[in-house]
């Protein structure tokens, strides 16, 4: 019975659930595509000669996966909270008809499972397509031959996506159950008629928070500059945590700081409707600082991944130029008494001819058989 009600609710509230469903689908596809990078053709080809680079990149992807899952989890919880707020009246009617909070929680859990499974399937399918485009992009980036290209699906990325999003959906279920247990019938029924409660904290709190966020972000950037991308260094993890905290604190304190600055400039603050506009802007930033922080962190992650990929390519090309300055190299060990005493003599004996446009360099290395003691 509960499953039938839950399925009916999803169909009936298709418009409301479409935003939530698209958010989940996009999150799943992005997460799968990101974790399938290490299984792409370009990196598999590079793995034959640059294992150390690939190991470092795989470790980095593992750490960033946790960071990505935290951001996507926050986004999903925010979208879920938005959906619950829109359905308050519907849930209030359920309670009025005699349905207990535990039964309503069961319905919401089943709805989460239905939407979660559907979004996982659709997100994976989209992720498969995106990952192939990403594979072609990385192959072009690293000049890997695509003649033997094959459609690849990363089983490790699939398992990681299912596990991580399973945990996120479990948290959503717990969040919904706690949320329903705290609501009263009257609050649910009149929720649509309530005006937004605008709160203004003490400006001193915002100023202190703003200064704290500047210090937090400053230390975060300092640690990153000091240790670079050494994920085994504790400072690297600390820098990521401080960066997240600093970003959230920045957007939390931004509205209060802007209001404080505007109030100090009274000629502008009291001109026309500026006092109303500033208060409304302050309210909207204060209300949506979590979502703005999540969007900012997602942009940071996107830019970071793109710049890391390009830097990785440039570092690899630079390393190849230093280790292999010539297109072809040959080494020949020669002992005294032999007729051929150089590579040039050996090539002449074989009647090997170079093209006029080709350049070549010969040099000899001698062994002195001398030993140096400390």
C-alpha contacts under 8 A as a table, 3 or more apart, distances in Angstrom:
res1	aa1	res2	aa2	distance
1	X	4	X	5.16
1	X	5	X	6.36
2	X	5	X	5.13
2	X	6	X	6.05
2	X	106	X	7.35
2	X	107	X	5.86
2	X	110	X	7.70
3	X	6	X	5.00
3	X	7	X	5.98
3	X	107	X	7.14
3	X	110	X	6.38
4	X	7	X	5.19
4	X	8	X	6.04
5	X	8	X	5.04
5	X	9	X	6.08
5	X	107	X	7.14
6	X	9	X	5.07
6	X	10	X	6.34
6	X	107	X	5.38
6	X	108	X	7.07
6	X	110	X	6.04
6	X	111	X	5.19
7	X	10	X	5.19
7	X	11	X	6.38
7	X	111	X	6.73
7	X	114	X	7.43
8	X	11	X	5.13
8	X	12	X	5.94
9	X	12	X	4.98
9	X	13	X	5.80
9	X	111	X	7.75
10	X	13	X	5.27
10	X	14	X	5.88
10	X	17	X	6.78
10	X	111	X	6.72
10	X	115	X	7.89
11	X	14	X	5.16
13	X	16	X	5.36
13	X	17	X	5.99
14	X	17	X	5.01
14	X	18	X	5.71
15	X	18	X	5.18
15	X	19	X	7.29
16	X	19	X	6.15
16	X	20	X	7.23
16	X	83	X	6.79
17	X	20	X	5.03
17	X	21	X	5.78
17	X	83	X	7.43
18	X	21	X	4.93
18	X	22	X	5.95
19	X	22	X	5.23
19	X	23	X	6.17
20	X	23	X	5.10
20	X	24	X	6.28
20	X	76	X	7.76
20	X	79	X	5.99
20	X	80	X	6.84
20	X	83	X	7.41
21	X	24	X	5.16
21	X	25	X	6.06
21	X	115	X	6.60
21	X	119	X	6.15
22	X	25	X	5.00
22	X	26	X	5.98
22	X	119	X	7.70
23	X	26	X	5.30
23	X	27	X	6.11
23	X	76	X	7.07
23	X	79	X	7.61
24	X	27	X	5.03
24	X	28	X	6.12
24	X	76	X	6.78
24	X	116	X	7.52
24	X	119	X	5.80
24	X	120	X	7.69
24	X	123	X	7.55
25	X	28	X	5.21
25	X	29	X	6.17
25	X	119	X	4.78
25	X	120	X	6.57
25	X	122	X	6.22
25	X	123	X	4.32
26	X	29	X	5.21
26	X	30	X	6.07
26	X	123	X	6.27
27	X	30	X	5.27
27	X	31	X	6.08
27	X	72	X	6.27
27	X	123	X	7.47
28	X	31	X	5.16
28	X	32	X	6.07
28	X	119	X	7.45
28	X	120	X	6.28
28	X	123	X	4.93
28	X	124	X	6.55
28	X	127	X	7.36
28	X	161	X	7.04
28	X	165	X	7.76
29	X	32	X	5.24
29	X	33	X	6.04
29	X	123	X	4.52
29	X	124	X	5.64
29	X	125	X	7.67
29	X	126	X	5.78
29	X	127	X	4.05
29	X	128	X	7.82
29	X	130	X	7.66
30	X	33	X	5.20
30	X	34	X	6.09
30	X	127	X	6.60
31	X	34	X	5.21
31	X	35	X	6.29
31	X	65	X	7.70
31	X	68	X	7.33
31	X	69	X	7.65
31	X	161	X	6.74
32	X	35	X	5.24
32	X	36	X	6.06
32	X	124	X	6.90
32	X	127	X	5.80
32	X	128	X	7.94
32	X	131	X	7.90
32	X	157	X	5.75
32	X	158	X	6.67
32	X	161	X	6.03
33	X	36	X	5.18
33	X	37	X	6.72
33	X	127	X	5.41
33	X	128	X	7.24
33	X	130	X	6.40
33	X	131	X	4.89
33	X	134	X	7.73
34	X	37	X	5.76
34	X	61	X	7.95
34	X	65	X	7.95
34	X	131	X	7.91
35	X	38	X	6.92
35	X	61	X	6.94
35	X	65	X	7.19
35	X	157	X	5.25
35	X	160	X	7.99
36	X	39	X	5.40
36	X	40	X	6.70
36	X	131	X	6.75
36	X	153	X	7.89
36	X	154	X	5.73
36	X	156	X	7.83
36	X	157	X	5.40
37	X	40	X	5.44
37	X	43	X	7.79
37	X	131	X	7.52
37	X	134	X	7.75
37	X	135	X	7.33
38	X	43	X	6.19
38	X	44	X	7.63
38	X	54	X	7.77
38	X	57	X	7.83
38	X	58	X	6.34
39	X	43	X	6.85
39	X	44	X	6.60
39	X	154	X	6.15
40	X	43	X	5.65
40	X	44	X	6.23
40	X	135	X	5.47
40	X	152	X	7.40
41	X	44	X	4.96
41	X	45	X	6.08
41	X	135	X	6.56
41	X	139	X	7.01
41	X	149	X	7.56
42	X	45	X	5.31
42	X	46	X	6.27
42	X	135	X	6.87
42	X	138	X	6.06
42	X	139	X	4.66
42	X	142	X	6.79
42	X	144	X	5.83
43	X	46	X	4.87
43	X	47	X	5.83
43	X	54	X	7.13
44	X	47	X	5.01
44	X	48	X	7.11
45	X	48	X	5.88
45	X	49	X	8.00
45	X	144	X	7.31
46	X	49	X	5.78
46	X	50	X	5.72
46	X	51	X	7.48
46	X	54	X	7.69
47	X	50	X	5.24
47	X	51	X	4.89
47	X	54	X	6.18
48	X	51	X	6.54
50	X	53	X	5.53
50	X	54	X	6.57
51	X	54	X	5.15
51	X	55	X	6.10
52	X	55	X	5.15
52	X	56	X	6.28
53	X	56	X	5.25
53	X	57	X	6.20
54	X	57	X	4.95
54	X	58	X	5.99
55	X	58	X	5.09
55	X	59	X	6.22
56	X	59	X	5.20
56	X	60	X	6.16
57	X	60	X	4.97
57	X	61	X	6.11
58	X	61	X	5.06
58	X	62	X	6.22
59	X	62	X	5.07
59	X	63	X	6.44
59	X	231	X	7.50
60	X	63	X	5.26
60	X	64	X	6.12
60	X	229	X	7.94
60	X	231	X	6.52
61	X	64	X	5.01
61	X	65	X	5.90
62	X	65	X	5.15
62	X	66	X	6.96
63	X	66	X	5.58
63	X	67	X	6.77
63	X	231	X	7.64
64	X	67	X	4.85
64	X	68	X	6.00
65	X	68	X	4.99
65	X	69	X	6.03
66	X	69	X	5.10
66	X	70	X	6.24
67	X	70	X	5.27
67	X	71	X	6.45
68	X	71	X	5.20
68	X	72	X	6.08
68	X	298	X	7.99
68	X	301	X	7.85
69	X	72	X	5.06
69	X	73	X	5.72
69	X	164	X	6.90
69	X	165	X	7.96
70	X	73	X	5.02
70	X	74	X	6.17
71	X	74	X	5.18
71	X	75	X	6.29
71	X	294	X	6.22
71	X	297	X	7.30
71	X	298	X	7.15
72	X	75	X	4.94
72	X	76	X	6.10
73	X	76	X	5.10
73	X	77	X	6.13
73	X	168	X	5.78
74	X	77	X	5.15
74	X	78	X	6.12
74	X	294	X	7.27
75	X	78	X	5.10
75	X	79	X	6.20
75	X	291	X	7.16
75	X	294	X	6.69
76	X	79	X	5.05
76	X	80	X	6.01
77	X	80	X	4.98
77	X	81	X	6.06
77	X	172	X	6.27
78	X	81	X	5.08
78	X	82	X	6.25
78	X	291	X	7.33
79	X	82	X	5.05
79	X	83	X	6.30
80	X	83	X	5.04
80	X	84	X	6.25
80	X	172	X	7.46
81	X	84	X	5.12
81	X	85	X	6.26
82	X	85	X	5.23
82	X	86	X	6.49
83	X	86	X	5.21
83	X	87	X	6.46
84	X	87	X	5.10
84	X	88	X	6.21
85	X	88	X	5.36
86	X	89	X	7.73
87	X	90	X	5.27
87	X	91	X	6.30
88	X	91	X	5.17
88	X	92	X	6.07
88	X	188	X	4.82
88	X	189	X	6.80
88	X	191	X	6.65
89	X	92	X	4.92
89	X	93	X	6.27
89	X	188	X	5.27
89	X	189	X	4.74
89	X	190	X	7.23
89	X	191	X	6.96
89	X	192	X	7.46
90	X	93	X	5.20
90	X	94	X	6.53
90	X	189	X	7.96
91	X	94	X	5.07
91	X	95	X	6.50
91	X	104	X	7.52
91	X	188	X	6.88
92	X	95	X	5.13
92	X	96	X	6.21
92	X	185	X	5.33
92	X	186	X	7.51
92	X	188	X	4.87
92	X	189	X	5.26
93	X	96	X	4.89
93	X	97	X	6.22
93	X	189	X	7.23
94	X	97	X	5.24
94	X	98	X	6.69
94	X	99	X	5.57
94	X	104	X	7.61
95	X	98	X	5.18
95	X	99	X	4.89
95	X	100	X	6.22
95	X	101	X	7.27
95	X	185	X	6.54
96	X	99	X	7.24
96	X	185	X	7.18
99	X	103	X	6.46
99	X	104	X	6.90
100	X	103	X	5.37
100	X	104	X	6.42
101	X	104	X	5.06
101	X	105	X	6.11
101	X	180	X	6.45
101	X	181	X	6.27
102	X	105	X	4.99
102	X	106	X	6.31
102	X	177	X	7.72
102	X	181	X	7.96
103	X	106	X	4.99
103	X	107	X	6.41
104	X	107	X	5.12
104	X	108	X	6.31
104	X	180	X	7.80
105	X	108	X	5.06
105	X	109	X	6.09
105	X	176	X	6.87
105	X	177	X	5.23
105	X	180	X	6.84
106	X	109	X	5.00
106	X	110	X	6.24
107	X	110	X	5.16
107	X	111	X	6.15
108	X	111	X	4.94
108	X	112	X	6.11
108	X	173	X	7.41
108	X	176	X	7.15
109	X	112	X	5.06
109	X	113	X	6.28
109	X	173	X	5.45
109	X	176	X	7.84
110	X	113	X	4.99
110	X	114	X	6.17
111	X	114	X	5.15
111	X	115	X	6.13
112	X	115	X	5.30
112	X	116	X	5.66
112	X	169	X	7.11
112	X	172	X	7.76
112	X	173	X	7.01
113	X	116	X	4.92
113	X	117	X	6.01
113	X	169	X	7.66
114	X	117	X	5.45
114	X	118	X	6.27
115	X	118	X	5.15
115	X	119	X	5.95
116	X	119	X	5.16
116	X	120	X	6.02
116	X	169	X	7.06
117	X	120	X	5.07
117	X	121	X	6.28
118	X	121	X	5.31
118	X	122	X	6.21
119	X	122	X	5.14
119	X	123	X	5.56
120	X	123	X	5.07
120	X	124	X	5.91
120	X	162	X	7.69
121	X	124	X	5.23
121	X	125	X	6.33
122	X	125	X	5.16
122	X	126	X	6.27
123	X	126	X	5.18
123	X	127	X	5.85
124	X	127	X	4.76
124	X	128	X	6.06
124	X	158	X	7.79
125	X	128	X	5.19
125	X	129	X	6.72
126	X	129	X	5.28
126	X	130	X	6.23
127	X	130	X	5.00
127	X	131	X	5.85
128	X	131	X	5.25
128	X	132	X	6.47
128	X	153	X	6.76
129	X	132	X	5.33
129	X	133	X	6.64
130	X	133	X	5.18
130	X	134	X	6.14
131	X	134	X	4.81
131	X	135	X	5.95
132	X	135	X	4.88
132	X	136	X	6.29
132	X	151	X	7.08
132	X	152	X	7.47
133	X	136	X	5.12
133	X	137	X	6.21
134	X	137	X	4.95
134	X	138	X	6.16
135	X	138	X	5.23
135	X	139	X	6.06
136	X	139	X	5.07
136	X	140	X	6.19
136	X	146	X	7.82
137	X	140	X	5.19
137	X	141	X	6.10
138	X	141	X	4.76
138	X	142	X	6.12
139	X	142	X	5.26
139	X	143	X	5.78
139	X	144	X	4.87
139	X	145	X	7.26
139	X	146	X	7.16
140	X	143	X	4.96
140	X	144	X	6.33
141	X	144	X	7.89
141	X	310	X	7.86
141	X	313	X	6.94
142	X	313	X	6.32
145	X	148	X	7.42
146	X	149	X	5.05
154	X	157	X	5.27
154	X	158	X	6.38
155	X	158	X	4.98
155	X	159	X	6.22
156	X	159	X	5.21
156	X	160	X	6.10
157	X	160	X	5.07
157	X	161	X	6.00
158	X	161	X	5.14
158	X	162	X	6.21
159	X	162	X	5.19
159	X	163	X	6.16
160	X	163	X	5.21
160	X	164	X	6.01
161	X	164	X	5.31
161	X	165	X	5.94
162	X	165	X	5.41
162	X	166	X	5.74
163	X	166	X	5.03
163	X	167	X	6.37
164	X	167	X	5.29
164	X	168	X	6.41
165	X	168	X	4.75
165	X	169	X	6.00
166	X	169	X	5.19
166	X	170	X	6.15
167	X	170	X	5.03
167	X	171	X	6.30
168	X	171	X	5.11
168	X	172	X	6.30
169	X	172	X	4.88
169	X	173	X	6.25
170	X	173	X	5.12
170	X	174	X	6.34
171	X	174	X	5.08
171	X	175	X	5.97
172	X	175	X	4.94
172	X	176	X	6.11
173	X	176	X	5.19
173	X	177	X	6.23
174	X	177	X	5.16
174	X	178	X	6.20
175	X	178	X	5.27
175	X	179	X	6.05
176	X	179	X	4.96
176	X	180	X	6.09
177	X	180	X	5.29
177	X	181	X	6.23
178	X	181	X	5.20
178	X	182	X	6.50
179	X	182	X	5.41
179	X	183	X	6.66
180	X	183	X	5.35
183	X	187	X	6.59
183	X	188	X	6.92
184	X	187	X	5.29
184	X	188	X	6.46
185	X	188	X	5.25
185	X	189	X	6.26
186	X	189	X	5.22
186	X	190	X	6.21
187	X	190	X	5.63
187	X	191	X	5.70
188	X	191	X	5.28
189	X	192	X	7.57
190	X	193	X	5.39
190	X	194	X	6.63
191	X	194	X	5.39
198	X	283	X	6.13
199	X	283	X	7.41
200	X	256	X	7.85
201	X	205	X	6.98
201	X	206	X	7.59
201	X	256	X	7.83
202	X	205	X	5.43
202	X	206	X	7.02
203	X	206	X	5.17
203	X	207	X	6.25
203	X	256	X	6.02
203	X	257	X	7.26
203	X	260	X	6.56
204	X	207	X	5.05
204	X	208	X	6.12
205	X	208	X	5.28
205	X	209	X	6.10
206	X	209	X	5.02
206	X	210	X	5.97
206	X	252	X	7.81
206	X	253	X	4.76
206	X	254	X	7.59
206	X	256	X	5.33
206	X	257	X	6.20
207	X	210	X	5.04
207	X	211	X	6.23
207	X	253	X	7.01
207	X	256	X	7.47
207	X	257	X	6.23
208	X	211	X	5.20
208	X	212	X	6.10
209	X	212	X	4.93
209	X	213	X	6.10
209	X	249	X	6.42
209	X	250	X	7.60
209	X	253	X	5.89
210	X	213	X	5.10
210	X	214	X	6.34
210	X	249	X	6.85
210	X	250	X	5.94
210	X	253	X	5.34
210	X	254	X	7.14
210	X	257	X	7.52
211	X	214	X	5.17
211	X	215	X	6.38
212	X	215	X	5.16
212	X	216	X	6.08
212	X	246	X	7.77
212	X	249	X	7.81
213	X	216	X	4.96
213	X	217	X	6.03
213	X	245	X	7.66
213	X	246	X	4.56
213	X	247	X	7.15
213	X	249	X	5.46
213	X	250	X	5.54
214	X	217	X	5.29
214	X	218	X	5.96
214	X	246	X	7.07
214	X	250	X	7.65
215	X	218	X	4.97
215	X	219	X	6.20
216	X	219	X	5.33
216	X	220	X	6.19
216	X	242	X	5.81
216	X	243	X	7.03
216	X	245	X	7.49
216	X	246	X	5.29
217	X	220	X	4.91
217	X	221	X	6.20
217	X	242	X	6.50
217	X	243	X	5.55
217	X	246	X	5.23
217	X	247	X	7.48
218	X	221	X	5.35
218	X	222	X	6.17
219	X	222	X	4.96
219	X	223	X	6.14
219	X	239	X	7.30
219	X	242	X	7.56
220	X	223	X	5.34
220	X	224	X	6.40
220	X	238	X	7.35
220	X	239	X	4.23
220	X	240	X	6.91
220	X	242	X	5.49
220	X	243	X	5.57
221	X	224	X	5.11
221	X	225	X	6.17
221	X	239	X	6.90
221	X	243	X	7.86
222	X	225	X	5.16
222	X	226	X	6.14
223	X	226	X	5.03
223	X	227	X	6.14
223	X	228	X	7.86
223	X	235	X	5.90
223	X	236	X	6.67
223	X	238	X	7.91
223	X	239	X	5.76
224	X	227	X	5.45
224	X	228	X	5.09
224	X	229	X	7.31
224	X	235	X	7.60
224	X	236	X	6.26
224	X	239	X	6.25
225	X	228	X	5.44
227	X	230	X	5.92
227	X	233	X	7.15
227	X	235	X	7.04
227	X	236	X	6.67
228	X	236	X	7.58
229	X	236	X	7.08
230	X	233	X	5.64
230	X	236	X	6.64
231	X	234	X	7.48
231	X	236	X	5.69
231	X	237	X	7.05
232	X	236	X	7.49
233	X	236	X	5.63
233	X	237	X	7.45
234	X	237	X	5.48
234	X	238	X	6.31
235	X	238	X	4.88
235	X	239	X	5.95
236	X	239	X	5.14
236	X	240	X	6.54
237	X	240	X	5.26
237	X	241	X	6.37
238	X	241	X	5.15
238	X	242	X	6.01
239	X	242	X	5.12
239	X	243	X	5.94
240	X	243	X	5.00
240	X	244	X	6.32
241	X	244	X	5.25
241	X	245	X	6.27
242	X	245	X	5.10
242	X	246	X	5.83
243	X	246	X	5.10
243	X	247	X	6.08
244	X	247	X	5.24
244	X	248	X	6.36
244	X	297	X	7.40
245	X	248	X	5.31
245	X	249	X	6.15
246	X	249	X	5.11
246	X	250	X	5.99
247	X	250	X	5.06
247	X	251	X	6.53
247	X	293	X	6.26
247	X	296	X	7.93
247	X	297	X	7.81
248	X	251	X	5.52
248	X	252	X	6.14
248	X	289	X	7.29
248	X	290	X	6.85
248	X	293	X	5.47
249	X	252	X	4.96
249	X	253	X	6.05
250	X	253	X	5.37
250	X	254	X	5.85
251	X	254	X	4.97
251	X	255	X	7.30
251	X	285	X	7.46
251	X	286	X	7.86
251	X	289	X	5.40
251	X	290	X	7.86
251	X	292	X	7.36
251	X	293	X	6.59
252	X	255	X	6.87
252	X	285	X	7.71
252	X	286	X	6.19
252	X	289	X	5.64
252	X	290	X	7.93
253	X	256	X	5.45
253	X	257	X	6.19
254	X	257	X	5.21
254	X	258	X	6.10
254	X	285	X	7.72
255	X	258	X	5.23
255	X	259	X	6.16
255	X	281	X	7.56
255	X	282	X	4.70
255	X	283	X	7.52
255	X	285	X	5.84
255	X	286	X	6.06
256	X	259	X	5.09
256	X	260	X	6.06
256	X	282	X	6.85
257	X	260	X	5.00
257	X	261	X	6.16
258	X	261	X	5.18
258	X	262	X	6.08
258	X	282	X	7.64
259	X	262	X	5.05
259	X	263	X	6.10
259	X	278	X	6.71
259	X	279	X	7.42
259	X	282	X	6.73
260	X	263	X	5.24
260	X	264	X	6.39
261	X	264	X	5.21
261	X	265	X	6.70
262	X	265	X	5.32
262	X	266	X	7.18
262	X	268	X	7.29
262	X	269	X	5.72
262	X	278	X	7.78
263	X	266	X	5.74
263	X	269	X	5.86
265	X	268	X	5.84
265	X	269	X	6.15
266	X	269	X	4.78
266	X	270	X	5.84
267	X	270	X	5.96
267	X	271	X	6.32
268	X	271	X	5.22
268	X	274	X	7.12
269	X	274	X	5.57
269	X	275	X	5.47
269	X	278	X	7.94
270	X	273	X	7.45
270	X	274	X	6.25
270	X	275	X	5.79
271	X	274	X	5.78
271	X	275	X	7.46
272	X	275	X	7.77
273	X	276	X	5.44
273	X	277	X	6.26
274	X	277	X	4.95
274	X	278	X	5.85
275	X	278	X	5.35
275	X	279	X	6.26
276	X	279	X	5.24
276	X	280	X	6.18
277	X	280	X	5.15
277	X	281	X	6.03
278	X	281	X	5.09
278	X	282	X	6.01
279	X	282	X	5.03
279	X	283	X	6.13
280	X	283	X	5.00
280	X	284	X	6.22
281	X	284	X	5.23
281	X	285	X	6.20
282	X	285	X	5.34
282	X	286	X	6.00
283	X	286	X	5.07
283	X	287	X	6.03
284	X	287	X	5.10
284	X	288	X	6.03
285	X	288	X	5.29
285	X	289	X	5.52
286	X	289	X	5.53
287	X	290	X	7.88
288	X	291	X	5.50
288	X	292	X	6.27
289	X	292	X	5.08
289	X	293	X	5.98
290	X	293	X	5.08
290	X	294	X	6.27
291	X	294	X	5.07
291	X	295	X	6.24
292	X	295	X	5.14
292	X	296	X	6.13
293	X	296	X	5.04
293	X	297	X	6.18
294	X	297	X	5.12
294	X	298	X	6.17
295	X	298	X	5.07
295	X	299	X	6.23
296	X	299	X	5.15
296	X	300	X	6.15
297	X	300	X	4.88
297	X	301	X	6.11
298	X	301	X	5.03
298	X	302	X	6.19
299	X	302	X	5.07
299	X	303	X	6.13
300	X	303	X	5.29
300	X	304	X	5.89
301	X	304	X	4.97
301	X	305	X	6.06
302	X	305	X	5.30
302	X	306	X	6.23
303	X	306	X	5.20
303	X	307	X	6.05
304	X	307	X	5.28
304	X	308	X	5.92
305	X	308	X	5.04
305	X	309	X	6.14
306	X	309	X	5.23
306	X	310	X	6.41
307	X	310	X	5.18
307	X	311	X	6.00
308	X	311	X	5.04
308	X	312	X	5.91
309	X	312	X	5.05
309	X	313	X	6.28
310	X	313	X	5.11
310	X	314	X	6.28
311	X	314	X	5.07
311	X	315	X	6.03
312	X	315	X	5.16
312	X	316	X	6.10
313	X	316	X	5.15
313	X	317	X	6.21
314	X	317	X	5.16
314	X	318	X	6.10
315	X	318	X	5.08
315	X	319	X	6.07
316	X	319	X	5.07
316	X	320	X	6.20
317	X	320	X	5.09
317	X	321	X	6.27
318	X	321	X	5.16
318	X	322	X	6.37
319	X	322	X	5.20
319	X	323	X	6.12
320	X	323	X	5.19
320	X	324	X	5.59
320	X	325	X	7.63
321	X	324	X	5.35
321	X	325	X	5.18
322	X	325	X	5.83
324	X	327	X	7.17
326	X	329	X	6.44
331	X	343	X	7.82
332	X	342	X	7.53
332	X	343	X	6.48
334	X	338	X	7.25
334	X	340	X	7.83
334	X	341	X	6.26
334	X	342	X	7.44
335	X	338	X	6.23
335	X	341	X	7.94
338	X	341	X	6.55
340	X	343	X	7.91
340	X	345	X	5.74
340	X	346	X	6.15
341	X	345	X	6.64
341	X	346	X	7.98
342	X	345	X	5.25
342	X	346	X	6.47
342	X	364	X	7.97
343	X	346	X	4.97
343	X	347	X	6.23
343	X	362	X	7.62
344	X	347	X	5.17
344	X	348	X	6.17
344	X	362	X	7.52
345	X	348	X	5.07
345	X	349	X	6.08
346	X	349	X	5.10
346	X	350	X	6.43
347	X	350	X	5.09
347	X	351	X	6.21
347	X	352	X	5.31
348	X	351	X	4.76
348	X	352	X	5.89
348	X	353	X	7.98
349	X	352	X	7.68
354	X	358	X	6.58
355	X	358	X	5.39
356	X	359	X	7.96
